[in-house]
Structure formats: structure tokens, C-alpha cells
Amino acid sequence: MANLQKRGLTTAVICSGPFLKLGQAQARVFGVPELPLLVIPHPLGGIAIDQVKARAEHALPLFAKLLKEKTQ
């Protein structure tokens, strides 16, 4: 993601709440502290497919908003 962001492409990382600080730290380490982190409900692993889909549905409007902001 960092390389794509550095190339000017709209990118984001999806993470659950407990991993937000780790994601922020990694973004700084890779030189893209402004990398958007889209937070979804935790956990993602060990849940039923319908719960995974619900988390994807939660993330989709966040990414759509990000795309809209980047194109304005």
C-alpha cells in the first residue's frame, strides 16, 4: 500500500480497532503517515462469513468517501 500511495494512487488499509495504532506506526515507518486507515469492527478472524460481509459493508462507504474526497 505504501508504494501505491507514494505513486499517487488512492489507497487505504482496512483494520479493526485494536490494530489502529499498529497501522499508524507502520504507515509512518513506510513513509506514508497520511495513509488512510479505515477502521472496521473487531474481530475479523474466526467469524462467520455473514459477519465478514457485514464488516466489508461497513468499510465500503468509508472507502467511497475517501475516493470522493480525493477526486474533489
C-alpha positions as CSV (number, residue, x, y, z in Angstrom):
1,M,0.0,0.0,0.0
2,A,2.8,2.4,0.8
3,N,4.3,2.1,-2.7
4,L,0.9,2.7,-4.3
5,Q,0.2,5.7,-2.1
6,K,3.7,7.1,-2.9
7,R,2.8,6.8,-6.6
8,G,-0.3,9.0,-6.1
9,L,-2.9,6.2,-6.2
10,T,-5.8,6.4,-3.8
11,T,-5.2,3.7,-1.3
12,A,-6.3,2.7,2.2
13,V,-5.7,0.0,4.7
14,I,-8.6,-1.7,6.4
15,C,-8.0,-2.7,10.0
16,S,-10.0,-3.4,13.1
17,G,-9.9,-1.0,16.1
18,P,-7.2,-2.9,18.2
19,F,-4.8,-2.7,15.2
20,L,-5.3,1.0,14.5
21,K,-2.1,2.2,16.4
22,L,-0.1,-0.6,14.8
23,G,-1.4,0.6,11.4
24,Q,-0.5,4.2,12.1
25,A,3.0,3.2,13.2
26,Q,3.6,1.0,10.1
27,A,2.4,3.9,7.9
28,R,5.0,6.2,9.5
29,V,7.7,3.5,9.1
30,F,6.9,3.1,5.4
31,G,7.0,6.8,4.9
32,V,3.3,7.4,4.3
33,P,2.0,8.8,7.6
34,E,-1.1,10.2,5.8
35,L,-2.1,6.7,4.6
36,P,-5.9,6.4,5.4
37,L,-6.8,3.6,7.8
38,L,-10.4,2.5,7.6
39,V,-11.5,1.0,10.9
40,I,-13.9,-1.9,10.9
41,P,-15.4,-3.7,13.9
42,H,-13.1,-6.3,15.6
43,P,-12.6,-9.2,15.3
44,L,-12.3,-10.3,11.7
45,G,-10.8,-13.7,12.2
46,G,-12.9,-16.6,13.4
47,I,-16.2,-15.2,12.5
48,A,-19.0,-16.4,10.2
49,I,-19.0,-15.3,6.5
50,D,-22.1,-13.1,7.0
51,Q,-20.2,-11.2,9.7
52,V,-17.2,-10.8,7.4
53,K,-19.6,-9.4,4.7
54,A,-21.1,-7.0,7.3
55,R,-17.6,-5.7,8.0
56,A,-17.0,-5.2,4.3
57,E,-20.3,-3.4,4.0
58,H,-19.1,-1.2,6.9
59,A,-15.8,-0.4,5.1
60,L,-17.2,0.2,1.6
61,P,-18.8,3.6,2.3
62,L,-15.7,4.7,4.2
63,F,-13.6,3.9,1.1
64,A,-16.2,5.6,-1.2
65,K,-16.0,8.7,0.9
66,L,-12.2,8.7,0.7
67,L,-12.4,8.3,-3.1
68,K,-14.8,11.2,-3.3
69,E,-12.6,13.4,-1.2
70,K,-9.5,12.6,-3.3
71,T,-11.3,13.5,-6.6
72,Q,-12.6,16.9,-5.4
